[in-house]
């Protein structure tokens, strides 16, 4: 049986970062760190009320941006 879960996904949309909950866009942020914080905030709150697991995922471009930020720090 497939386990259901709630998925928050961060993806590059134009010149910004879109935050999606189960495929529906719920927010946009210009800064990748703000997009991560936004998605994590709502995912964290949802873990308290949801009877299923909650995941936060990101597209490959965000992974590269995070890697580059870490290298620059």
The first five atom37 places (N, CA, C, CB, O) and aatype in JSON, in Angstrom:
{
  "aatype": [20, 20, 20, 20, 20, 20, 20, 20, 20, 20, 20, 20, 20, 20, 20, 20, 20, 20, 20, 20, 20, 20, 20, 20, 20, 20, 20, 20, 20, 20, 20, 20, 20, 20, 20, 20, 20, 20, 20, 20, 20, 20, 20, 20, 20, 20, 20, 20, 20, 20, 20, 20, 20, 20, 20, 20, 20, 20, 20, 20, 20, 20, 20, 20, 20, 20, 20, 20, 20, 20, 20, 20, 20],
  "atom_mask": [
    [1, 1, 1, 1, 1],
    [1, 1, 1, 1, 1],
    [1, 1, 1, 1, 1],
    [1, 1, 1, 1, 1],
    [1, 1, 1, 1, 1],
    [1, 1, 1, 1, 1],
    [1, 1, 1, 1, 1],
    [1, 1, 1, 1, 1],
    [1, 1, 1, 1, 1],
    [1, 1, 1, 1, 1],
    [1, 1, 1, 1, 1],
    [1, 1, 1, 1, 1],
    [1, 1, 1, 1, 1],
    [1, 1, 1, 1, 1],
    [1, 1, 1, 1, 1],
    [1, 1, 1, 1, 1],
    [1, 1, 1, 1, 1],
    [1, 1, 1, 1, 1],
    [1, 1, 1, 1, 1],
    [1, 1, 1, 1, 1],
    [1, 1, 1, 1, 1],
    [1, 1, 1, 1, 1],
    [1, 1, 1, 1, 1],
    [1, 1, 1, 1, 1],
    [1, 1, 1, 1, 1],
    [1, 1, 1, 1, 1],
    [1, 1, 1, 1, 1],
    [1, 1, 1, 1, 1],
    [1, 1, 1, 1, 1],
    [1, 1, 1, 1, 1],
    [1, 1, 1, 1, 1],
    [1, 1, 1, 1, 1],
    [1, 1, 1, 1, 1],
    [1, 1, 1, 1, 1],
    [1, 1, 1, 1, 1],
    [1, 1, 1, 1, 1],
    [1, 1, 1, 1, 1],
    [1, 1, 1, 1, 1],
    [1, 1, 1, 1, 1],
    [1, 1, 1, 1, 1],
    [1, 1, 1, 1, 1],
    [1, 1, 1, 1, 1],
    [1, 1, 1, 1, 1],
    [1, 1, 1, 1, 1],
    [1, 1, 1, 1, 1],
    [1, 1, 1, 1, 1],
    [1, 1, 1, 1, 1],
    [1, 1, 1, 1, 1],
    [1, 1, 1, 1, 1],
    [1, 1, 1, 1, 1],
    [1, 1, 1, 1, 1],
    [1, 1, 1, 1, 1],
    [1, 1, 1, 1, 1],
    [1, 1, 1, 1, 1],
    [1, 1, 1, 1, 1],
    [1, 1, 1, 1, 1],
    [1, 1, 1, 1, 1],
    [1, 1, 1, 1, 1],
    [1, 1, 1, 1, 1],
    [1, 1, 1, 1, 1],
    [1, 1, 1, 1, 1],
    [1, 1, 1, 1, 1],
    [1, 1, 1, 1, 1],
    [1, 1, 1, 1, 1],
    [1, 1, 1, 1, 1],
    [1, 1, 1, 1, 1],
    [1, 1, 1, 1, 1],
    [1, 1, 1, 1, 1],
    [1, 1, 1, 1, 1],
    [1, 1, 1, 1, 1],
    [1, 1, 1, 1, 1],
    [1, 1, 1, 1, 1],
    [1, 1, 1, 1, 1]
  ],
  "atom_positions": [
    [[0.84, -1.19, 0.0], [0.0, 0.0, 0.0], [0.88, 1.24, 0.0], [-0.95, 0.0, 1.22], [1.85, 1.31, 0.76]],
    [[0.56, 2.21, -0.84], [1.32, 3.46, -0.88], [0.99, 4.32, 0.31], [1.03, 4.21, -2.18], [-0.18, 4.54, 0.64]],
    [[2.02, 4.82, 0.96], [1.83, 5.7, 2.09], [1.54, 7.11, 1.59], [3.06, 5.69, 3.01], [2.26, 7.63, 0.73]],
    [[0.5, 7.73, 2.11], [0.2, 9.09, 1.74], [1.09, 10.03, 2.53], [-1.29, 9.42, 1.98], [1.51, 9.72, 3.64]],
    [[1.37, 11.18, 1.96], [2.14, 12.2, 2.65], [1.77, 13.56, 2.09], [3.67, 11.94, 2.51], [1.19, 13.67, 1.01]],
    [[2.12, 14.59, 2.83], [1.93, 15.96, 2.38], [3.29, 16.44, 1.9], [1.35, 16.89, 3.52], [4.29, 16.31, 2.6]],
    [[3.33, 16.99, 0.69], [4.6, 17.38, 0.09], [4.64, 18.89, -0.14], [4.82, 16.63, -1.24], [3.79, 19.45, -0.84]],
    [[5.62, 19.53, 0.47], [5.93, 20.92, 0.17], [7.14, 20.9, -0.76], [6.21, 21.77, 1.48], [8.14, 20.26, -0.45]],
    [[7.04, 21.59, -1.88], [8.12, 21.56, -2.87], [8.51, 22.99, -3.22], [7.7, 20.76, -4.15], [7.65, 23.85, -3.41]],
    [[9.81, 23.23, -3.32], [10.34, 24.54, -3.69], [10.94, 24.41, -5.08], [11.4, 25.06, -2.65], [11.78, 23.55, -5.32]],
    [[10.51, 25.28, -5.99], [10.98, 25.21, -7.38], [11.24, 26.61, -7.91], [9.97, 24.47, -8.27], [10.56, 27.57, -7.54]],
    [[12.23, 26.7, -8.79], [12.56, 27.97, -9.43], [11.46, 28.3, -10.44], [13.95, 27.91, -10.12], [11.17, 27.51, -11.34]],
    [[10.86, 29.49, -10.28], [9.77, 29.93, -11.15], [10.12, 31.32, -11.64], [8.37, 29.91, -10.41], [10.02, 32.29, -10.88]],
    [[10.52, 31.44, -12.89], [10.94, 32.74, -13.41], [12.17, 33.24, -12.68], [9.8, 33.77, -13.29], [13.2, 32.58, -12.68]],
    [[12.06, 34.41, -12.05], [13.17, 34.99, -11.3], [13.0, 34.79, -9.79], [13.3, 36.47, -11.61], [13.7, 35.43, -9.01]],
    [[12.1, 33.92, -9.4], [11.81, 33.74, -7.98], [11.71, 32.24, -7.66], [10.49, 34.47, -7.59], [11.95, 31.39, -8.51]],
    [[11.36, 31.96, -6.42], [11.21, 30.58, -5.95], [9.76, 30.37, -5.54], [12.17, 30.27, -4.76], [9.24, 31.07, -4.68]],
    [[9.11, 29.41, -6.18], [7.73, 29.1, -5.84], [7.68, 28.0, -4.8], [6.95, 28.67, -7.09], [8.48, 27.06, -4.82]],
    [[6.74, 28.13, -3.88], [6.53, 27.11, -2.85], [5.18, 26.47, -3.15], [6.58, 27.73, -1.39], [4.17, 27.16, -3.29]],
    [[5.18, 25.15, -3.24], [3.99, 24.4, -3.61], [3.64, 23.41, -2.5], [4.21, 23.65, -4.94], [4.52, 22.79, -1.91]],
    [[2.35, 23.29, -2.23], [1.85, 22.27, -1.3], [1.0, 21.31, -2.12], [1.02, 22.91, -0.1], [-0.05, 21.68, -2.64]],
    [[1.47, 20.08, -2.21], [0.78, 19.06, -3.0], [0.41, 19.55, -4.4], [-0.47, 18.59, -2.27], [-0.69, 19.29, -4.89]],
    [[1.34, 20.27, -5.03], [1.16, 20.7, -6.41], [0.49, 22.05, -6.59], [0.4, 19.7, -7.12], [0.42, 22.55, -7.71]],
    [[-0.03, 22.64, -5.52], [-0.69, 23.94, -5.6], [0.25, 25.01, -5.06], [-2.04, 23.94, -4.82], [0.75, 24.89, -3.94]],
    [[0.5, 26.04, -5.84], [1.41, 27.09, -5.4], [0.78, 27.88, -4.26], [1.78, 28.03, -6.57], [-0.35, 28.37, -4.37]],
    [[1.54, 28.0, -3.15], [1.03, 28.72, -1.98], [1.86, 29.95, -1.65], [1.0, 27.79, -0.77], [1.49, 30.74, -0.77]],
    [[2.98, 30.14, -2.34], [3.81, 31.3, -2.06], [4.92, 31.48, -3.06], [4.39, 31.2, -0.69], [5.24, 30.58, -3.83]],
    [[5.5, 32.68, -3.05], [6.64, 33.01, -3.9], [7.6, 33.85, -3.07], [6.19, 33.78, -5.2], [7.18, 34.75, -2.35]],
    [[8.88, 33.54, -3.18], [9.91, 34.3, -2.48], [11.05, 34.58, -3.45], [10.43, 33.54, -1.23], [11.37, 33.75, -4.3]],
    [[11.65, 35.77, -3.33], [12.78, 36.14, -4.19], [14.08, 35.48, -3.72], [12.96, 37.65, -4.22], [14.94, 35.15, -4.54]],
    [[14.21, 35.28, -2.43], [15.43, 34.75, -1.83], [15.26, 33.25, -1.57], [15.77, 35.5, -0.52], [14.26, 32.85, -0.99]],
    [[16.22, 32.42, -1.99], [16.07, 30.98, -1.76], [16.0, 30.6, -0.28], [17.23, 30.24, -2.41], [15.28, 29.67, 0.09]],
    [[16.73, 31.31, 0.57], [16.66, 31.01, 2.01], [15.28, 31.34, 2.56], [17.74, 31.8, 2.78], [14.77, 30.62, 3.42]],
    [[14.67, 32.41, 2.08], [13.31, 32.75, 2.5], [12.31, 31.68, 2.04], [12.91, 34.12, 1.96], [11.37, 31.35, 2.77]],
    [[12.51, 31.16, 0.85], [11.62, 30.11, 0.34], [11.72, 28.85, 1.2], [11.95, 29.78, -1.13], [10.71, 28.21, 1.51]],
    [[12.94, 28.5, 1.59], [13.13, 27.34, 2.45], [12.48, 27.57, 3.8], [14.64, 27.03, 2.62], [11.8, 26.69, 4.33]],
    [[12.68, 28.74, 4.37], [12.09, 29.06, 5.67], [10.56, 29.03, 5.6], [12.56, 30.44, 6.16], [9.91, 28.53, 6.51]],
    [[9.99, 29.57, 4.52], [8.54, 29.59, 4.34], [7.99, 28.16, 4.3], [8.16, 30.35, 3.05], [7.04, 27.84, 5.02]],
    [[8.58, 27.32, 3.46], [8.11, 25.94, 3.34], [8.29, 25.17, 4.64], [8.86, 25.23, 2.21], [7.4, 24.43, 5.05]],
    [[9.43, 25.34, 5.29], [9.67, 24.63, 6.55], [8.72, 25.08, 7.65], [11.1, 24.84, 6.99], [8.29, 24.26, 8.46]],
    [[8.39, 26.37, 7.7], [7.47, 26.88, 8.71], [6.12, 26.18, 8.61], [7.3, 28.4, 8.56], [5.59, 25.67, 9.6]],
    [[5.56, 26.16, 7.39], [4.25, 25.54, 7.22], [4.3, 24.03, 7.38], [3.68, 25.9, 5.87], [3.38, 23.43, 7.92]],
    [[5.37, 23.41, 6.9], [5.5, 21.96, 7.06], [5.62, 21.59, 8.54], [6.72, 21.44, 6.29], [5.02, 20.61, 8.99]],
    [[6.38, 22.37, 9.29], [6.54, 22.11, 10.72], [5.2, 22.23, 11.45], [7.56, 23.08, 11.33], [4.87, 21.38, 12.28]],
    [[4.43, 23.27, 11.14], [3.11, 23.43, 11.76], [2.19, 22.28, 11.39], [2.48, 24.76, 11.36], [1.42, 21.8, 12.21]],
    [[2.28, 21.84, 10.13], [1.38, 20.79, 9.67], [1.7, 19.43, 10.31], [1.46, 20.68, 8.16], [0.81, 18.59, 10.45]],
    [[2.94, 19.22, 10.7], [3.28, 17.95, 11.36], [2.54, 17.79, 12.68], [4.79, 17.86, 11.6], [2.32, 16.67, 13.15]],
    [[2.14, 18.91, 13.28], [1.42, 18.85, 14.55], [-0.04, 18.44, 14.39], [1.49, 20.19, 15.25], [-0.65, 17.95, 15.33]],
    [[-0.61, 18.64, 13.2], [-2.02, 18.36, 13.0], [-2.31, 17.27, 11.96], [-2.72, 19.61, 12.61], [-3.4, 16.71, 11.94]],
    [[-1.34, 16.97, 11.11], [-1.57, 16.02, 10.02], [-1.38, 14.59, 10.51], [-0.63, 16.32, 8.83], [-0.43, 14.3, 11.24]],
    [[-2.26, 13.7, 10.09], [-2.11, 12.29, 10.47], [-1.15, 11.52, 9.56], [-3.46, 11.61, 10.46], [-0.99, 10.31, 9.71]],
    [[-0.51, 12.22, 8.61], [0.42, 11.59, 7.67], [1.75, 12.34, 7.69], [-0.17, 11.58, 6.23], [1.8, 13.48, 8.16]],
    [[2.82, 11.73, 7.2], [4.13, 12.41, 7.15], [4.09, 13.66, 6.26], [5.21, 11.44, 6.65], [3.3, 13.74, 5.32]],
    [[4.96, 14.61, 6.59], [5.08, 15.85, 5.82], [6.52, 15.94, 5.32], [4.69, 17.11, 6.68], [7.46, 15.8, 6.1]],
    [[6.69, 16.19, 4.02], [8.02, 16.28, 3.41], [8.22, 17.65, 2.79], [8.22, 15.19, 2.35], [7.27, 18.25, 2.27]],
    [[9.46, 18.15, 2.83], [9.83, 19.36, 2.11], [10.9, 18.95, 1.1], [10.35, 20.5, 3.08], [11.93, 18.39, 1.48]],
    [[10.66, 19.22, -0.17], [11.6, 18.87, -1.22], [11.94, 20.11, -2.04], [11.02, 17.75, -2.14], [11.27, 21.14, -1.93]],
    [[12.97, 20.0, -2.86], [13.4, 21.13, -3.68], [13.88, 20.63, -5.04], [14.52, 21.93, -2.97], [14.29, 19.48, -5.18]],
    [[13.82, 21.52, -6.02], [14.31, 21.15, -7.34], [15.85, 21.17, -7.35], [13.75, 22.12, -8.41], [16.48, 21.63, -6.4]],
    [[16.43, 20.67, -8.42], [17.89, 20.55, -8.49], [18.58, 21.9, -8.49], [18.28, 19.78, -9.73], [19.7, 22.01, -7.99]],
    [[17.95, 22.92, -9.05], [18.57, 24.25, -9.06], [18.74, 24.78, -7.63], [17.73, 25.23, -9.9], [19.77, 25.38, -7.32]],
    [[17.77, 24.57, -6.78], [17.89, 25.02, -5.4], [19.01, 24.28, -4.69], [16.57, 24.83, -4.65], [19.74, 24.86, -3.89]],
    [[19.15, 23.0, -4.98], [20.26, 22.24, -4.39], [21.61, 22.84, -4.81], [20.19, 20.76, -4.82], [22.52, 22.94, -3.98]],
    [[21.73, 23.24, -6.08], [22.97, 23.87, -6.54], [23.2, 25.23, -5.88], [22.94, 24.04, -8.06], [24.32, 25.56, -5.5]],
    [[22.13, 26.01, -5.75], [22.25, 27.33, -5.1], [22.7, 27.17, -3.66], [20.9, 28.1, -5.16], [23.56, 27.91, -3.2]],
    [[22.13, 26.22, -2.95], [22.51, 25.97, -1.55], [23.97, 25.55, -1.47], [21.61, 24.89, -0.92], [24.7, 26.02, -0.6]],
    [[24.4, 24.67, -2.37], [25.8, 24.23, -2.38], [26.73, 25.42, -2.6], [26.02, 23.17, -3.48], [27.75, 25.56, -1.92]],
    [[26.37, 26.29, -3.57], [27.19, 27.46, -3.85], [27.24, 28.42, -2.66], [26.65, 28.19, -5.08], [28.29, 28.99, -2.37]],
    [[26.12, 28.6, -1.97], [26.09, 29.44, -0.78], [26.98, 28.88, 0.31], [24.67, 29.6, -0.27], [27.68, 29.62, 1.0]],
    [[26.96, 27.58, 0.47], [27.81, 26.94, 1.49], [29.29, 27.09, 1.14], [27.46, 25.46, 1.63], [30.12, 27.31, 2.03]],
    [[29.61, 26.98, -0.12], [31.0, 27.12, -0.55], [31.5, 28.55, -0.32], [31.15, 26.72, -2.04], [32.67, 28.77, 0.02]],
    [[30.61, 29.53, -0.51], [30.99, 30.94, -0.35], [31.1, 31.35, 1.11], [29.97, 31.84, -1.06], [31.75, 32.34, 1.44]],
    [[30.47, 30.6, 1.99], [30.46, 30.98, 3.42], [31.79, 30.7, 4.09], [29.36, 30.24, 4.16], [31.95, 30.97, 5.28]]
  ]
}
